[in-house]
Amino acid sequence: MTATLHILVGKIASGKSTLAAELAQAPATVVLSEDEWLAALYGPEMRSIEDFVRNSRRLRSVMGPHILRLLHSGVSVVLDFQANTLPARAWMKGLVDDAGVAHLLHYLDVPDDICRARMHARNASGDHPFAPNDAQFDAITRHFVAPKPEEGFDIKTYKGNWD
Protein backbone atom coordinates (compact mmCIF):
# COMPACT_ATOMS: atom_id res chain seq x y z
CA MET A 1 0.00 0.00 0.00
CA THR A 2 1.32 3.42 -0.95
CA ALA A 3 0.95 6.33 1.45
CA THR A 4 -0.77 9.48 0.23
CA LEU A 5 -0.76 12.99 1.65
CA HIS A 6 -4.21 14.56 1.30
CA ILE A 7 -4.26 18.37 1.53
CA LEU A 8 -7.53 20.28 2.00
CA VAL A 9 -8.11 23.80 0.67
CA GLY A 10 -11.31 25.71 1.27
CA LYS A 11 -12.73 28.66 3.11
CA ILE A 12 -14.08 28.45 6.64
CA ALA A 13 -16.97 25.93 6.81
CA SER A 14 -16.52 24.82 3.20
CA GLY A 15 -16.62 21.19 4.31
CA LYS A 16 -12.94 20.40 4.83
CA SER A 17 -13.43 18.48 8.08
CA THR A 18 -16.37 16.58 6.59
CA LEU A 19 -14.24 15.56 3.62
CA ALA A 20 -11.34 14.71 5.96
CA ALA A 21 -13.57 12.28 7.85
CA GLU A 22 -14.64 10.65 4.56
CA LEU A 23 -11.05 10.31 3.35
CA ALA A 24 -10.03 8.81 6.71
CA GLN A 25 -12.27 5.80 6.05
CA ALA A 26 -9.56 4.39 3.78
CA PRO A 27 -7.33 1.75 5.37
CA ALA A 28 -4.12 2.93 7.07
CA THR A 29 -5.22 6.58 6.95
CA VAL A 30 -5.17 9.15 9.76
CA VAL A 31 -6.52 12.68 9.99
CA LEU A 32 -4.41 15.39 11.58
CA SER A 33 -6.66 18.32 12.43
CA GLU A 34 -4.98 21.65 13.03
CA ASP A 35 -8.06 23.02 14.80
CA GLU A 36 -8.16 20.10 17.25
CA TRP A 37 -4.45 20.32 18.04
CA LEU A 38 -4.52 24.11 18.42
CA ALA A 39 -7.59 23.97 20.68
CA ALA A 40 -6.00 21.31 22.89
CA LEU A 41 -2.58 22.95 23.11
CA TYR A 42 -3.38 26.67 23.00
CA GLY A 43 -7.15 27.00 23.50
CA PRO A 44 -7.16 29.89 25.98
CA GLU A 45 -4.45 31.68 23.96
CA MET A 46 -6.44 31.55 20.71
CA ARG A 47 -8.24 34.89 20.76
CA SER A 48 -7.23 36.47 17.47
CA ILE A 49 -6.08 35.72 13.96
CA GLU A 50 -2.56 36.69 15.05
CA ASP A 51 -2.76 34.08 17.83
CA PHE A 52 -3.79 31.49 15.26
CA VAL A 53 -0.89 32.38 12.95
CA ARG A 54 1.69 32.28 15.76
CA ASN A 55 0.47 29.02 17.27
CA SER A 56 -0.07 27.40 13.88
CA ARG A 57 3.57 28.10 13.03
CA ARG A 58 4.64 26.46 16.31
CA LEU A 59 2.45 23.43 15.63
CA ARG A 60 3.74 22.99 12.08
CA SER A 61 7.35 23.00 13.28
CA VAL A 62 6.58 19.90 15.36
CA MET A 63 4.07 18.23 13.06
CA GLY A 64 6.18 18.38 9.89
CA PRO A 65 8.66 15.68 10.97
CA HIS A 66 5.81 13.63 12.47
CA ILE A 67 3.86 13.75 9.20
CA LEU A 68 6.95 12.62 7.29
CA ARG A 69 7.46 9.68 9.67
CA LEU A 70 3.84 8.61 9.20
CA LEU A 71 4.09 8.81 5.43
CA HIS A 72 7.44 6.98 5.34
CA SER A 73 5.93 4.19 7.44
CA GLY A 74 3.14 3.72 4.85
CA VAL A 75 0.37 5.59 6.65
CA SER A 76 -1.67 8.01 4.54
CA VAL A 77 -2.30 11.39 6.13
CA VAL A 78 -5.30 13.64 5.67
CA LEU A 79 -3.87 17.03 6.58
CA ASP A 80 -6.81 19.08 7.84
CA PHE A 81 -4.60 22.16 8.24
CA GLN A 82 -5.10 25.64 6.83
CA ALA A 83 -3.91 25.52 3.22
CA ASN A 84 -5.58 28.68 1.98
CA THR A 85 -2.49 30.80 1.43
CA LEU A 86 0.58 30.39 -0.74
CA PRO A 87 2.98 30.14 2.25
CA ALA A 88 0.85 27.45 3.90
CA ARG A 89 0.76 25.43 0.70
CA ALA A 90 4.50 25.94 0.16
CA TRP A 91 5.08 24.24 3.54
CA MET A 92 2.81 21.39 2.45
CA LYS A 93 4.54 21.13 -0.94
CA GLY A 94 7.80 20.76 0.98
CA LEU A 95 6.26 17.83 2.85
CA VAL A 96 5.18 16.26 -0.44
CA ASP A 97 8.66 16.68 -1.91
CA ASP A 98 10.46 15.46 1.24
CA ALA A 99 8.18 12.44 1.66
CA GLY A 100 8.35 11.37 -1.97
CA VAL A 101 4.83 9.93 -1.76
CA ALA A 102 1.62 10.44 -3.69
CA HIS A 103 -0.46 13.47 -2.82
CA LEU A 104 -3.79 15.01 -3.69
CA LEU A 105 -4.89 18.57 -2.99
CA HIS A 106 -8.65 18.65 -2.48
CA TYR A 107 -9.98 22.12 -3.34
CA LEU A 108 -13.46 22.84 -1.97
CA ASP A 109 -14.68 25.70 -4.17
CA VAL A 110 -17.74 26.74 -2.14
CA PRO A 111 -19.32 30.22 -2.39
CA ASP A 112 -18.95 32.58 0.57
CA ASP A 113 -22.69 32.67 1.30
CA ILE A 114 -22.83 28.89 1.72
CA CYS A 115 -19.68 28.89 3.88
CA ARG A 116 -21.02 31.70 6.05
CA ALA A 117 -24.37 29.93 6.58
CA ARG A 118 -22.58 26.70 7.49
CA MET A 119 -20.30 28.62 9.85
CA HIS A 120 -23.31 30.11 11.66
CA ALA A 121 -24.89 26.66 12.00
CA ARG A 122 -21.62 25.12 13.16
CA ASN A 123 -21.09 27.90 15.70
CA ALA A 124 -24.62 27.43 17.03
CA SER A 125 -24.06 23.68 17.45
CA GLY A 126 -20.86 24.16 19.46
CA ASP A 127 -19.36 21.08 17.80
CA HIS A 128 -16.23 22.77 16.43
CA PRO A 129 -13.17 23.85 18.43
CA PHE A 130 -13.30 27.38 17.00
CA ALA A 131 -16.28 29.62 16.38
CA PRO A 132 -15.26 32.54 14.17
CA ASN A 133 -17.60 35.49 13.83
CA ASP A 134 -18.54 37.29 10.60
CA ALA A 135 -15.73 39.84 10.93
CA GLN A 136 -13.17 37.05 11.37
CA PHE A 137 -14.66 35.17 8.41
CA ASP A 138 -14.24 38.28 6.27
CA ALA A 139 -10.70 38.96 7.50
CA ILE A 140 -9.57 35.39 6.91
CA THR A 141 -11.34 35.11 3.55
CA ARG A 142 -9.47 38.20 2.32
CA HIS A 143 -6.26 36.15 2.50
CA PHE A 144 -7.67 33.14 0.63
CA VAL A 145 -5.82 32.21 -2.55
CA ALA A 146 -7.28 29.47 -4.73
CA PRO A 147 -4.75 26.80 -5.73
CA LYS A 148 -3.23 26.93 -9.18
CA PRO A 149 -1.65 24.09 -11.20
CA GLU A 150 1.70 25.91 -11.31
CA GLU A 151 2.06 25.31 -7.55
CA GLY A 152 2.87 21.70 -8.48
CA PHE A 153 0.01 19.87 -6.77
CA ASP A 154 -2.30 17.22 -8.15
CA ILE A 155 -5.66 18.99 -7.63
CA LYS A 156 -9.19 17.63 -7.32
CA THR A 157 -11.86 20.35 -7.25
CA TYR A 158 -15.25 20.08 -5.53
CA LYS A 159 -17.67 22.75 -6.76
CA GLY A 160 -20.51 24.46 -4.95
CA ASN A 161 -22.54 22.87 -2.18
CA TRP A 162 -20.85 19.50 -2.64
CA ASP A 163 -21.57 17.75 0.68
C-alpha positions as CSV (number, residue, x, y, z in Angstrom):
1,M,0.0,0.0,0.0
2,T,1.3,3.4,-1.0
3,A,1.0,6.3,1.4
4,T,-0.8,9.5,0.2
5,L,-0.8,13.0,1.7
6,H,-4.2,14.6,1.3
7,I,-4.3,18.4,1.5
8,L,-7.5,20.3,2.0
9,V,-8.1,23.8,0.7
10,G,-11.3,25.7,1.3
11,K,-12.7,28.7,3.1
12,I,-14.1,28.5,6.6
13,A,-17.0,25.9,6.8
14,S,-16.5,24.8,3.2
15,G,-16.6,21.2,4.3
16,K,-12.9,20.4,4.8
17,S,-13.4,18.5,8.1
18,T,-16.4,16.6,6.6
19,L,-14.2,15.6,3.6
20,A,-11.3,14.7,6.0
21,A,-13.6,12.3,7.8
22,E,-14.6,10.7,4.6
23,L,-11.1,10.3,3.4
24,A,-10.0,8.8,6.7
25,Q,-12.3,5.8,6.1
26,A,-9.6,4.4,3.8
27,P,-7.3,1.7,5.4
28,A,-4.1,2.9,7.1
29,T,-5.2,6.6,7.0
30,V,-5.2,9.1,9.8
31,V,-6.5,12.7,10.0
32,L,-4.4,15.4,11.6
33,S,-6.7,18.3,12.4
34,E,-5.0,21.6,13.0
35,D,-8.1,23.0,14.8
36,E,-8.2,20.1,17.2
37,W,-4.5,20.3,18.0
38,L,-4.5,24.1,18.4
39,A,-7.6,24.0,20.7
40,A,-6.0,21.3,22.9
41,L,-2.6,23.0,23.1
42,Y,-3.4,26.7,23.0
43,G,-7.1,27.0,23.5
44,P,-7.2,29.9,26.0
45,E,-4.5,31.7,24.0
46,M,-6.4,31.6,20.7
47,R,-8.2,34.9,20.8
48,S,-7.2,36.5,17.5
49,I,-6.1,35.7,14.0
50,E,-2.6,36.7,15.1
51,D,-2.8,34.1,17.8
52,F,-3.8,31.5,15.3
53,V,-0.9,32.4,12.9
54,R,1.7,32.3,15.8
55,N,0.5,29.0,17.3
56,S,-0.1,27.4,13.9
57,R,3.6,28.1,13.0
58,R,4.6,26.5,16.3
59,L,2.5,23.4,15.6
60,R,3.7,23.0,12.1
61,S,7.4,23.0,13.3
62,V,6.6,19.9,15.4
63,M,4.1,18.2,13.1
64,G,6.2,18.4,9.9
65,P,8.7,15.7,11.0
66,H,5.8,13.6,12.5
67,I,3.9,13.7,9.2
68,L,6.9,12.6,7.3
69,R,7.5,9.7,9.7
70,L,3.8,8.6,9.2
71,L,4.1,8.8,5.4
72,H,7.4,7.0,5.3
73,S,5.9,4.2,7.4
74,G,3.1,3.7,4.9
75,V,0.4,5.6,6.6
76,S,-1.7,8.0,4.5
77,V,-2.3,11.4,6.1
78,V,-5.3,13.6,5.7
79,L,-3.9,17.0,6.6
80,D,-6.8,19.1,7.8
81,F,-4.6,22.2,8.2
82,Q,-5.1,25.6,6.8
83,A,-3.9,25.5,3.2
84,N,-5.6,28.7,2.0
85,T,-2.5,30.8,1.4
86,L,0.6,30.4,-0.7
87,P,3.0,30.1,2.3
88,A,0.9,27.4,3.9
89,R,0.8,25.4,0.7
90,A,4.5,25.9,0.2
91,W,5.1,24.2,3.5
92,M,2.8,21.4,2.5
93,K,4.5,21.1,-0.9
94,G,7.8,20.8,1.0
95,L,6.3,17.8,2.9
96,V,5.2,16.3,-0.4
97,D,8.7,16.7,-1.9
98,D,10.5,15.5,1.2
99,A,8.2,12.4,1.7
100,G,8.3,11.4,-2.0
101,V,4.8,9.9,-1.8
102,A,1.6,10.4,-3.7
103,H,-0.5,13.5,-2.8
104,L,-3.8,15.0,-3.7
105,L,-4.9,18.6,-3.0
106,H,-8.7,18.6,-2.5
107,Y,-10.0,22.1,-3.3
108,L,-13.5,22.8,-2.0
109,D,-14.7,25.7,-4.2
110,V,-17.7,26.7,-2.1
111,P,-19.3,30.2,-2.4
112,D,-19.0,32.6,0.6
113,D,-22.7,32.7,1.3
114,I,-22.8,28.9,1.7
115,C,-19.7,28.9,3.9
116,R,-21.0,31.7,6.0
117,A,-24.4,29.9,6.6
118,R,-22.6,26.7,7.5
119,M,-20.3,28.6,9.9
120,H,-23.3,30.1,11.7
121,A,-24.9,26.7,12.0
122,R,-21.6,25.1,13.2
123,N,-21.1,27.9,15.7
124,A,-24.6,27.4,17.0
125,S,-24.1,23.7,17.4
126,G,-20.9,24.2,19.5
127,D,-19.4,21.1,17.8
128,H,-16.2,22.8,16.4
129,P,-13.2,23.8,18.4
130,F,-13.3,27.4,17.0
131,A,-16.3,29.6,16.4
132,P,-15.3,32.5,14.2
133,N,-17.6,35.5,13.8
134,D,-18.5,37.3,10.6
135,A,-15.7,39.8,10.9
136,Q,-13.2,37.0,11.4
137,F,-14.7,35.2,8.4
138,D,-14.2,38.3,6.3
139,A,-10.7,39.0,7.5
140,I,-9.6,35.4,6.9
141,T,-11.3,35.1,3.6
142,R,-9.5,38.2,2.3
143,H,-6.3,36.1,2.5
144,F,-7.7,33.1,0.6
145,V,-5.8,32.2,-2.5
146,A,-7.3,29.5,-4.7
147,P,-4.7,26.8,-5.7
148,K,-3.2,26.9,-9.2
149,P,-1.6,24.1,-11.2
150,E,1.7,25.9,-11.3
151,E,2.1,25.3,-7.5
152,G,2.9,21.7,-8.5
153,F,0.0,19.9,-6.8
154,D,-2.3,17.2,-8.1
155,I,-5.7,19.0,-7.6
156,K,-9.2,17.6,-7.3
157,T,-11.9,20.3,-7.2
158,Y,-15.2,20.1,-5.5
159,K,-17.7,22.8,-6.8
160,G,-20.5,24.5,-4.9
161,N,-22.5,22.9,-2.2
162,W,-20.9,19.5,-2.6
163,D,-21.6,17.7,0.7
